[in-house]
Amino acid sequence: MTFLSRLQAAQQRHDSMLCVGLDPEPSRFPAAMKDNAARIYDFCARIVDATGDLVIAFKPQIAYFAAHRAEEQLEQLMRHLRANWPHVPVILDAKRGDIGSTAEQYAKEAFERYGADAVTLSPFMGFDSVQPYLKYPDKGAFLLCRTSNPGGDDLQAQRLASVDGQPLLYEHVAKLAQGPWNLNGQLGLVVGATYPAEIERVRAIAPTLPLLIPGVGAQGGDAVATVRAGWREDAPIVVNSSRAILYASSGIDFADAARVVAESTRATLQAARPA
C-alpha cells in the first residue's frame, strides 16, 4: 500500500483530516510527570491512545525527543503506534535536507530505524537531496513549501526572475513537486494554516498532492479557512494541531482533555468541507 493510499484509508476510516502533532515538552507535562524527560514515552502514548480513532495521522517532531536524549523513547513510541494503531500513518517531522549521500542516511533513520510512513524535508538543496527518500516505494515525503512562520517570507515569497513566469519560490516548489520531482506519486507539500490564500494557490498548482498543514490551534491558523482553501475529494489534507491538544489540561485528566479538543477540532474541520 502506498503512503497516499494509507492516508486516504485513514481519512475514510476515521472521517478525519486531523493530525495530532507529538511535540513533548516535559516542562508542560502534568504534575506527576512534570520536568521528567524519562516520561516522554508515557505522555505521548497516553495522547496517542486517547486520540488514535480521531486522526488521519500522527506527527512526532524529532527535535523534541532528541533534545532530551529520548530517541529510544521515540523508537518505543513508534513500536506502540505500529502495534496498536497500524492503520494510522506516522509522519516524522524532521525537516531534513542534505546532499545525496547524507540524505541516504537520514532516509534510513526515518524509515528503517523509526519506521515512519513519511518524513518532512527541505527542498532547498534540490532534487538529489530528495531522491534518496523516494527509493522507499511505500513511503512519502512532504516538502516544505509555504511554511507558517512569519520568516517564511524571507525566501518563500521571493520571485524567481530566471524561471518562466517569474513565480514565487513557494509556487515553483509546488510545481516541481506536482510534476518532474514526483516520480512515483510519493510527494506532498507543507503549507501553513496561517496563510489560507497561499494554501489555495498551492492547491491550484498541485491539485493531486496531499498537503500537510500545520498552524491550527496554538499558532492561530483558521481551521475553516484552511479546509476551504485546500480540500479536494481525492487529495487529502492533513491538518496538524499539537500544543492545543497535547496541553489541553495540566491535570491527571490530560489525555481525556486532549481527546475532547481533538474531537472538537476534527468536527470543525469536517464541517468546513464544501457541500
C-alpha positions in Angstrom: 0.0 0.0 0.0 1.4 3.4 -0.9 1.6 6.3 1.5 -1.1 8.2 -0.3 -3.4 5.2 -0.2 -2.7 4.8 3.5 -3.6 8.4 4.1 -6.8 8.1 2.1 -7.8 4.9 4.0 -7.2 6.6 7.4 -9.2 9.6 6.3 -12.1 7.5 5.3 -11.9 5.1 8.3 -11.9 7.9 10.9 -13.7 10.6 8.9 -10.9 12.9 9.7 -8.4 15.5 8.4 -6.9 16.0 11.9 -3.2 15.2 12.5 -2.0 15.2 16.2 1.5 16.5 16.5 3.6 14.9 19.2 5.9 17.6 20.5 6.6 16.6 24.1 7.8 19.3 26.4 8.4 17.9 29.9 8.1 21.3 31.5 4.4 21.3 30.4 3.6 17.7 31.5 1.1 17.0 34.3 2.4 17.2 37.8 3.2 13.5 38.2 5.4 13.7 35.1 6.5 17.3 35.1 10.1 18.0 34.1 10.8 14.3 33.9 12.1 13.6 30.4 12.1 9.8 31.2 8.3 10.0 30.9 8.1 11.3 27.4 7.0 7.9 26.0 4.4 7.6 28.7 2.9 11.0 28.0 2.9 10.5 24.2 1.5 7.0 24.4 -1.4 8.3 26.5 -2.2 11.0 24.0 -2.0 8.5 21.1 -4.4 6.1 22.7 -6.8 8.9 23.6 -6.9 10.2 20.1 -6.0 7.4 17.7 -9.5 6.8 16.5 -9.9 10.5 15.6 -7.0 11.2 13.4 -5.7 10.8 9.8 -2.1 10.7 11.1 0.3 11.4 13.9 3.3 13.6 13.5 6.1 13.2 16.1 8.6 16.1 15.9 12.1 14.5 16.3 13.7 17.6 17.9 11.5 17.3 21.0 12.8 13.8 21.5 16.4 14.3 20.6 16.8 17.4 22.8 16.0 15.2 25.8 18.1 12.2 24.7 14.8 10.4 24.2 15.4 8.8 20.8 14.9 5.4 22.3 11.6 6.6 23.7 10.7 7.7 20.1 11.6 4.2 18.9 9.3 2.8 21.6 6.5 5.1 20.7 6.8 4.1 17.0 6.6 0.4 18.0 3.5 1.3 20.1 1.9 3.0 17.1 2.6 0.1 14.8 1.2 -2.4 17.3 -1.9 -0.5 18.4 -2.7 1.9 15.6 -1.2 0.2 12.5 -3.8 1.8 10.1 -2.8 5.4 11.2 0.2 6.8 9.1 3.0 8.4 11.1 4.8 11.4 9.6 8.2 12.0 11.2 8.7 15.8 11.3 12.4 16.1 10.8 12.8 18.7 8.0 15.9 17.1 6.7 17.7 18.5 3.7 21.3 17.5 2.7 23.4 16.1 -0.1 22.6 12.7 -1.5 25.0 10.5 0.5 23.9 12.1 3.8 20.2 12.1 2.7 20.5 8.3 2.3 21.5 8.1 6.0 18.6 10.3 7.0 16.2 8.2 5.0 17.5 5.1 6.7 17.0 6.8 10.0 13.4 7.8 9.3 12.2 4.7 7.5 14.3 1.9 8.9 15.2 3.0 12.4 12.0 4.7 13.3 9.7 3.0 10.8 7.9 6.2 9.8 5.5 6.3 6.9 6.6 9.7 5.7 9.1 12.5 6.6 9.2 16.2 6.2 12.0 17.6 4.0 13.6 20.9 3.0 13.8 21.1 -0.8 16.4 23.9 -0.7 19.3 21.7 -1.9 17.4 20.4 -4.9 16.1 17.1 -6.2 19.2 15.0 -5.5 18.7 15.7 -1.8 15.1 14.4 -2.0 15.6 11.4 -4.3 17.1 9.0 -1.7 13.8 9.1 0.3 11.9 8.1 -2.9 13.8 4.8 -3.1 11.4 3.5 -0.4 8.4 3.0 -2.7 5.8 2.7 0.1 6.9 5.8 1.9 6.1 9.5 1.5 7.9 12.9 1.8 6.4 16.3 2.4 8.4 19.2 1.1 8.4 22.5 2.9 6.6 24.9 0.5 4.9 27.8 2.3 5.6 27.5 6.0 3.5 29.0 8.8 6.3 31.1 10.4 6.5 34.9 9.5 10.1 34.5 8.4 9.0 32.2 5.6 8.5 35.4 3.5 12.3 36.0 3.5 12.8 33.3 0.8 9.5 31.6 0.0 7.7 34.8 -1.1 10.6 36.0 -3.4 10.2 35.9 -7.2 12.5 33.8 -9.4 13.5 36.1 -12.2 15.2 33.2 -14.1 12.1 31.0 -14.2 9.4 31.4 -16.9 6.6 33.4 -15.5 8.7 34.6 -12.5 6.9 32.5 -9.9 7.3 33.0 -6.2 9.7 30.4 -4.8 7.0 28.5 -3.0 5.0 28.3 -6.2 8.0 26.9 -8.0 8.4 24.3 -5.3 4.8 23.3 -5.6 5.1 23.0 -9.4 8.2 20.8 -9.1 6.5 18.5 -6.5 3.4 18.1 -8.6 5.5 17.5 -11.8 9.0 16.3 -12.5 10.1 15.5 -8.9 7.1 13.3 -8.1 8.4 10.3 -10.0 6.3 7.7 -8.1 3.5 9.7 -6.6 5.2 9.9 -3.2 5.5 13.6 -2.6 3.3 16.0 -0.7 3.7 19.6 0.4 3.8 21.5 3.7 1.7 24.7 3.7 1.0 26.7 6.8 -2.6 27.3 8.0 -1.7 30.9 8.8 -1.7 31.6 5.0 -5.0 30.3 3.6 -4.6 32.3 0.4 -1.3 30.6 -0.3 -2.9 27.2 0.5 -5.4 27.9 -2.2 -2.6 28.9 -4.6 -0.6 25.8 -3.8 -3.7 23.7 -4.3 -4.3 25.2 -7.7 -0.7 24.3 -8.7 -0.6 20.9 -7.1 -4.2 19.6 -7.2 -3.4 15.9 -6.6 -0.8 16.1 -3.8 -1.5 15.6 -0.1 -1.0 18.8 1.9 0.4 18.8 5.4 -1.0 21.9 7.1 0.5 22.9 10.4 -0.5 26.0 12.4 -4.1 25.3 13.5 -4.5 25.7 17.2 -1.8 27.4 19.2 -0.3 29.1 16.2 -3.7 30.7 15.3 -4.5 29.2 11.9 -8.1 29.4 10.9 -9.4 25.8 10.6 -12.4 26.6 8.5 -10.4 28.8 6.1 -7.8 26.1 5.8 -10.2 23.4 4.8 -12.0 25.7 2.3 -8.7 26.6 0.7 -7.1 23.1 0.5 -9.9 20.5 0.4 -10.0 18.1 -2.5 -12.0 14.9 -2.6 -9.1 12.8 -4.0 -6.1 14.6 -2.4 -6.0 14.5 1.4 -5.2 17.5 3.6 -3.5 16.6 6.9 -4.3 19.5 9.3 -1.9 19.4 12.3 -2.6 20.6 15.8 0.0 19.9 18.5 0.1 22.1 21.6 -3.6 22.9 21.8 -4.3 19.1 22.1 -1.3 17.9 24.0 -1.6 20.5 26.8 -5.4 20.9 26.9 -5.1 20.1 30.7 -2.2 20.1 33.1 -4.0 17.7 35.4 -4.3 13.9 35.6 -7.1 14.2 33.1 -4.7 15.4 30.4 -5.4 12.5 28.0 -9.2 12.9 28.3 -8.9 16.6 27.8 -6.7 16.0 24.7 -9.5 13.8 23.3 -12.1 16.5 23.9 -10.1 19.1 22.0 -9.2 16.6 19.2 -12.9 15.7 18.8 -13.9 19.4 18.6 -11.1 20.2 16.1 -11.9 17.2 13.9 -15.6 18.2 13.9 -14.8 21.8 13.0 -12.6 20.6 10.1 -15.2 18.2 8.8 -18.0 20.8 9.0 -15.9 23.1 6.8 -15.8 20.8 3.8 -17.6 22.1 0.8 -21.1 20.7 0.4 
